[in-house]
Amino acid sequence: MTNNFEDDTYGKENIVDLRVGLGYYYNWMVAPKLNIAPSLHVGIGPKFSKYTLAGQEEKNNYLATEYGAGLQLGYNTDCFCMGIVGELDGTSHQDSDSNAISNNLWHTVFLGYRLDPPQKLKALF
């Protein structure tokens, strides 16, 4: 959901994206706690959009494609993980005026802490 203020008028946009996709992710351990993980993925699916501005509503439906590729360098211990990611996640579709719309997102750094699993889940696996 996006809220827009244009000329002191409140606008609101709701977007729902559904995708079916294929991806390949490879995790290569180059040292006991160091990994490299290249990835590639593609997908396709509908995108539903509703935009409201000054009481007027506009609805649009699109067929969108999703794409991405990346390379991750990570460091892992039993409790801690961190790394650098160069990954492009993007979507593309054509609007009702035949304009090509692309949204691209770059991810760069991650940091995490691992918690112990619940005892019931640990016993199950």
Number of C-alpha atoms within 10 A of each C-alpha: 10 9 13 14 10 10 6 8 10 13 17 15 16 13 14 11 15 12 15 11 12 11 12 10 13 12 12 12 14 10 9 9 12 16 17 18 15 17 15 17 15 18 16 19 14 16 17 15 16 15 19 16 16 11 9 8 12 10 12 12 16 16 16 21 20 20 18 18 17 17 17 19 19 19 17 16 12 10 10 12 16 16 17 16 19 14 18 16 17 16 18 17 19 15 14 10 6 8 9 10 11 13 10 12 11 13 13 12 13 12 11 11 12 11 9 9 9 8 8 8 8 9 8 6 5
